[in-house]
Amino acid sequence: MQSWLEDRHTTDFLEDADVLLVVGSGLGELSSNYHTFAPRGRVVQIEADLGKLESNHPGLGIHADARMALAALLETVEERRDPSAAERVSALLAKVRERIAGQELTLEQEVLAAVREALPDDSPSFWDMTILAYWAWSAFDARRPNTMHSAQGAGGLGYGFPAALGAAAADRTRPVLAVSGDGGAMYSIAELASAKQYELPVTWLIVDDGGYGILREYMTDAFGEATATELSRPDFVALAESFGVPAVRTTAESLREDLAKALAQPGPSVVVLPAVLRMFAPTHL
């Protein structure tokens, strides 16, 4: 079913389940489609954080490490096949695609597809608080376990590049991708020195839309105009090059090629995409 948790069709699908197994989530704001999710079936919740158990919905709370709890379930629960499951999932995803297709969001989908095509399947990616990352939460195919990491939540701005550097320092055998907006990138500029000094294999994709794009969008929708969302920012390409880090300014059309080339070269690199991306319309309002 992918991860379209902020989609009404997905919310309805989950609400209709007889039993919903929730692992490692408190069913908070985002994972409950902004608290519009109202399960009609039995909720079984596995969670290591005791404070999150049944904090938003009553159910059978299991206070445990997810790995241990799931291993125990695999030993005791028999496999049951539902011949119609694949058909129902396909029907759900078709509804999601139809909704997105009606919003003229081709650029956003093409950019995300270009990132997916350029990134090797086993390379980890770290997504900052930026519109492309919000798309990725729902629509990015991670393909391999533990390869997609995000700062999901309201306090993660500036997370992407430093987190990617940590992953690269731990394992230099594969390239690492960091994705930030220009606002989030400003939190981590100094880390270009660390990346260069230790020749860490991190490619930093910076989507430059001139400011805090999601706040601009929220304010414009709510009030008709945005206030204090535009940012004074550097020429990211020139700034990276001043650290001795190779950098390129790309376009949506050349992103896949430029990003793949940057990921393939040793050491750090920066790819800057000037683009104003939009979020898909919310379904909880």
N, C-alpha and C positions, 0 to 999 in steps of 0.2 A: 504493500500500500504506500510505500515511500514515506515521506514525513510531512504530509500536508495537514498538520494539526491545526493550522489557522484557517482551514477551509470548512465551510458549513456542511458540505457533502460528507467529508471525513468525520466531522463531529457527529452527524446523524448516524453514520455507519457504526461508530463505536458505541453510541448510546443504545443501539439496537442489539448489542451483543448479550448473550445469556450470561457469560462470564468474561470479565476483563482482567487480564493479568498485567499489573503495572509494576515495572521493575526500575528502581532507582529514580523515581519521580514522585513529587508530592502533589502532582496534578495542579500545579500553580497556574499563574496567569496565562503564560504562553501555551503550556501543554493542555490547557482546558479551554482553548479558544476564548481567552479572556473571561473565564468563569461562566461561560454559557453552556458548558458541557454538563449534562445531567444524566448519568448512567441509569438505565432501568434494570440492568442485570446485576449480578453479584460482582463486587470488586475484590480482587485478591491483590494485596499490595506488599511487595518485598522492598524493604528500605533499611539502610544501615543507620540513617539519622532518625532516632526515635521520635523527635519532634515533628517529623513529617508524616508519620503513620496516622492515617485516617484524619489528617488535618483539614482536608477539604471535602472528603466524601467518606461516609461510613463503609466499612468492609471488613474483610479478614486481613488484619495487619500482621505481617511476619517480619520481626525485627532481626535482620540477618544480613550478612555479606551476600551480595547478589550472586557471585560465582558459586559459593557454597550452597545457597538455597536452590539455585537452578540445577546444580549437579544432583542434589537430593531429589528434586522433582523428576529429573530424567530417569532416575533409578526406580521410581515408583509409579509413574504415569505411563499408561500404554498409549502408543500412537493411534490416533484416529484420523482417518482420511475422509474428507468431505469433497465429493466429486464436483460440487457446485462452487467451491471456494474460489478457484481461479477465475471463474466466470464472474462472480460477484466483485472480486477485486478489479478485474478489467473494466467492469461497468462503472465502478467508483472512479477510477483514474480517467476514464473517458469524460465523466462529468466535470472533473477538475480541469482537464485540458480544455474543455469547451468554455468553461468560465474564464480561464486565463486568456484564451484565444480572442475573446470578445473585448479585451482591454488594450489592444495595440501595444503589446509589450515585446515586440520582436527583438529589439536591441538588447534588452536585458537577458533574454533567453539565449541569444547568439553569443553574448559575452561569457555567460556561464558555461555554455557548451564549448567555447574556445579554451577556457581554463581546463575543463575536463579532458579535452583532447590533448592538450599540451603536457599535462601532468602525468608522469609515470604512475601506474596503478599502485605501486608499493611506496610511493613518496608521501610523507605526511604533509598535511596542509593545516595552517593556523589562520583562522578568520577573525578579524577584528570587528568592532561594532561599526558596520558600514552597510549600505543598501545591498551591495552584491553578496555580502555574508548573510543578510536576512533572506535573500533568495536561496542561498545555498542551504540554509537550514531545512528548507522544504524540498528543494529540487536538485541538489547535488548528489550524484551517485558516487559514494565513497569507495565502493568496489572491494576494499580490503578492510578488515577490522583495524581499529586504532589508527586510522590514517586521516581522519577529519576531526579537528579540534576547534572549538569556538568559544568566544567570550559571551555566550548567551546570557542575557540579563542586563541590568541597567548600570553596572559598575565596571564594565570591562574595557572601556575605551583606552587604546594604546597597548593592548595585550598582544596583538598579532606578531609583530616583529621580534620582540624579546623572547616570546615563547618559542618561536621558530628557531632562534639562535640556540636556545637550550636543547632543543631536539637535535640540532645539527652537531652541537658539541658532544652529545651523548653517542651519536652514530654518524660518522662522516662518510659512510659507504653509499649514501643515496642523497639526492638533492631534496631540499625542503622548500616549501612554498609558504610565504606569508602574504596575506591579503589585507590591505588597509584602505581607508579613505584618506583624503588629505588631512582632515582633522585629526584622526587617530594617528596618522604618521607623524604629526608634529610632536606627539608625546615621546617618540622613540628615535628621533633623528641622531642623538648622540651615540646610539648603538651601532651606527654605521662604522664608527671607529673600532668597536669590538669585532664586528664582522670582518673588517679588513685586516685588523691586526692578527687575528687567528685564522684568516682565510676560511671562514665557515661557509659551507655550501648552501647558502640561503638565497633564494630569489624573492625579492620583495615587490609585489604588484601593488601599486598605489593608484587607486581610482580617484582622480582629481576632478571634483565637481564644484570647486570654488568655496566650499564651506561645509557646514553640517547639513548634509542633504536631507536626512530623514526628518530633522527638526524643521527645516524649511518647508518640507512637504506637509508635515502635521499642522504647522501654523497657517500655511496658506489655505489648507482645507477648512480649518476651524475659524479663521479670522479674516481670510481674504488677502492677507499679506504676512510676510515673515519679518521678524525683528531680531537683529544681532546674530544672524546665522552665517553671514558671509565672513570669510577669514582672509587676513593678509598671510601669504604663504610664500615660500621660496620657489625658485625653479628647481624642482626635485632632481631633474637630470643633472644640472650643473652642480648642485650640492653633492650628489652622490659621487660625481667625477672628481670633486675637490678632495674627497676622501680616498681617491684612487679606486673607487668601485665602479665598474662598467655600468652604464645606464643607457636606456633608450626610451624615446617617446613614441608610443605606438597608437594605433587606431583599432576600432572594433574589427575591421577587416583584416588587419595584419597581426592581431593579438596572438592568435594560436602559434603562428610562425615565430614571432619575436619571443614569446614566453618559452616555447620549446627550446629555442636556441640559448636563452639565458639559463634555463635549468640544466642544459647539457654541458655548460662550461664550468670549470672548477672555480671555487671561491664564491664570494658574494656578488650579487648583481641586482639592479633595480630596473623595473619596467613601469613606466608611467602611462596611464590611460586617461587622457582628458575626456570625460564623458559625464553627462547628467543622466543617471539611471532613476527609474521610478519603481515604487513598490506596487505589487498587485493589490487590488482593492480588498479591504477587510470584509469579513462576513459576519462579524459579531455585532455590528452596529444596526 
